[in-house]
Amino acid sequence: MRAGSGKSRLVLSWAVLLAGCAAPAPVELDLTGAVPTTDTSELARVLQAVVTDGGRFDPAALKRMEGTLDACLRKLAVTGPRATPELFPTYGSRWAYWYNARAAWSMKLALLAGCPR
């Protein structure tokens, strides 16, 4: 065994482990033409398509609706209680925005993670 090979393996092992723990790359959206709005009809269409009548999630439908989901995310990115507070005058309207944003981003992250497989 060569001198220092154990140390090299340890360093290599740590490098591999740390690389696996790296934060994912940020999601970048093209916001060209995105206009602030509280219209959630695109998100409603996505949810109607991906949730079956029995309440189950249909991953193939999510893949088909990716363009609509991205359009929804673009609007959410330029709208919100901080960006456009005048559109969210009540606690309920702000809460609904954050809830819808969480639902939309959860679906986008599922797609980025390879769902459906």
Stockholm file with secondary structure:
# STOCKHOLM 1.0

chainA/1-117         MRAGSGKSRLVLSWAVLLAGCAAPAPVELDLTGAVPTTDTSELARVLQAVVTDGGRFDPAALKRMEGTLDACLRKLAVTGPRATPELFPTYGSRWAYWYNARAAWSMKLALLAGCPR
#=GR chainA/1-117 SS CCTTHHHHHHHHHHHHHHHHTSCCCCCCCCCTTCCCCCCCHHHHHHHHHHBCTTSCBCHHHHHHTHHHHHHHHHHHHHCSTTTCGGGCCSHHHHHHHHHHHHHHHHHHHHHHTTCCC
#=GC SS_cons         CCTTHHHHHHHHHHHHHHHHTSCCCCCCCCCTTCCCCCCCHHHHHHHHHHBCTTSCBCHHHHHHTHHHHHHHHHHHHHCSTTTCGGGCCSHHHHHHHHHHHHHHHHHHHHHHTTCCC
//
